[in-house]
C-alpha cells in the first residue's frame, strides 16, 4: 500500500491513493482517486474517501459516509452515517457531521459543532463553537453559526448573517444579511439571536 498504513483484506485502496503512518482502512471502506489517509485516522465500515480528499490526525470516517473532492477531515472530527463532506469543505477539531448531512463548497465545521439530519452547510459558510445545525436546515453563502446557537427544522441562514451565543433559528424562518432586522457592527458583520420554541 502506498505510504505504509494498515489496510484490511476486505478494504480497497487504489494505486493512486495513499495511506500513511498509523492510519487504518478497514471493513469494506474504499480510498481512491488520489485521496490520502494519514496520522492515526481511520476509515471503516462502508465509508469512501476519494477525489484528492484527505483524512488525517485522529479523524474517523465510518458508516456509509463519503469524503471527496478535495475535502479535509482532521483533528478528532467524525463523519459518519450517510453524511457527505465534499468540494473543498473542512471538518476539524471535535466536529461531527452525521445522518444525511452534507458539508460542501468551501464550508468549515469545527470546534465541537455538529451538523446532522438532512442539514446542509455550503458556499463558504462556517459552523463552529458548540453550534448545532440539524433537521432540514441550510446554512450557506458566507453565513456563520457559532457559540451555542441552533439552526433547525426547515430554517435557513445565508448571506453574511451571524447566529451566535444561544440564538435559535427554526421552523421555516430564513435569515439573511438583507431581509431581517439586525444589529450591525462597524466591521460589516451582523450578529443575530433569534428566540424560538424548541
C-alpha angles and dihedrals in degrees: 000000000000108000101015101261123140120273124177122229091250096050126083128225117174124224092253094051127083134217110188139186116346094340117137133209111188147161110017096330120141129210116182150130097061095313121148135209117189148156110030094326121142132207113186149152109028096328122140130209117184148131101062091312120150130211115183148142109042095325121140127205113187148143108046094320123143130210113186151143102046095316119151126215115180149137109046093325121145127207114182149139108045094323122143128208113183151135100056095314120152126217114179149138109043094327123144128207115181149139109044093324122142128205116185148132101063092312121153127214114179151138105044097324122140130207114187148147110037094326123143127208114182152134099054096317120153127214116180148138109046093323122145128207114183148138109045094325124143127207114183152136099054095316119149130212114187147149111032093328123144129207114183151139106042096325124137133202118192147154114034091325118143125206110188148155106020095335120148130204113180147141109041094323119141121199124189138157092260111040109039131073104260144171108234128203125215091253090066097251122121129214120207131188109184115185117213139156118270 
